[in-house]
Amino acid sequence: MLKIKDIRIHLKNCLSCQYPDNELRGFGNWILEHLFDYTITDALLNADRTLTEKNSSDLEFIIAHLKQEKPIQQILGYSWFYGRKFLVNKHVLIPRPETEELVDWMLKDSLDDTSILEVGTGSGCIAITLALNTNATIVSIDVSELALKQAKTNALALNASVAFCKADVLDDSSCDSLGAFDVIVSNPPYVLESDKQMMSNNVLEYEPHLALFVSSDDPLLFYRAIATMASRKLNANGVLYFEIHENYGQETLDMLSLKGFKALELKKDLQGKDRMVKAVWKL
């Protein structure tokens, strides 16, 4: 039987032809946490612990799905975001570190006693994190019923107060019933259809294309629609936050300026890529 200290070697033997070493190390960390609730230090202290039959069976189950290039977050059924566990499935995007950076930027601004609208909730990670770290009133919309179901499940599990509703930002009338807000935030689809050929199968085969892709002929489709809606729904001096495609930072700023937004900011992520935008509605 395998021991704790053998898990990483076993992963490498089974998966090195498909994954680089850094990803395999990450998988090892996920597995140690998931199967044993171990940190890296715990694993070292318990290196000679023998896996039970169930542990071994669970490990092989994970490896079998990794061989199919399924994201480990979907295999395990959850992902971490801003220090909390969010349940995920094939109907929602797996939360990304750059989205954590967007939320962190927002939280460093004063959001208490504000009203916030999130457009495109997915797993609910943005709205729920804002709800749990502020006293803001939060509404979150999505076009997908299945995404809304997952977001509601996460909000219930984390005891977060968020009002979820179905709406399509590309359909003007769909958002008419929404009230006015102090803040609007969105991480809309921004990956170009033409980028698919450069993407890995774990994204293409297992994550929702509805939440990922936009026509290469109109990369700012969702940004324009949300900005137009924001121009009607934001209170005076209300703030709009976007996560953006790294190659369209200036184009996004130009579009927002033409629509009347002021105090435009373009922010880089920790990788040095243009990834976030902030704009104020008519100072």
Beta strands, then each sheet from edge to edge (+ up, - down):
strand 1: 78-81
strand 2: 84-87
strand 3: 115-119
strand 4: 137-142
strand 5: 163-166
strand 6: 181-186
strand 7: 191-192
strand 8: 213-214
strand 9: 234-243
strand 10: 261-268
strand 11: 274-281
sheet 1: 1+ 2-
sheet 2: 5+ 4+ 3+ 6+ 9+ 11- 10+
sheet 3: 7+ 8+
end
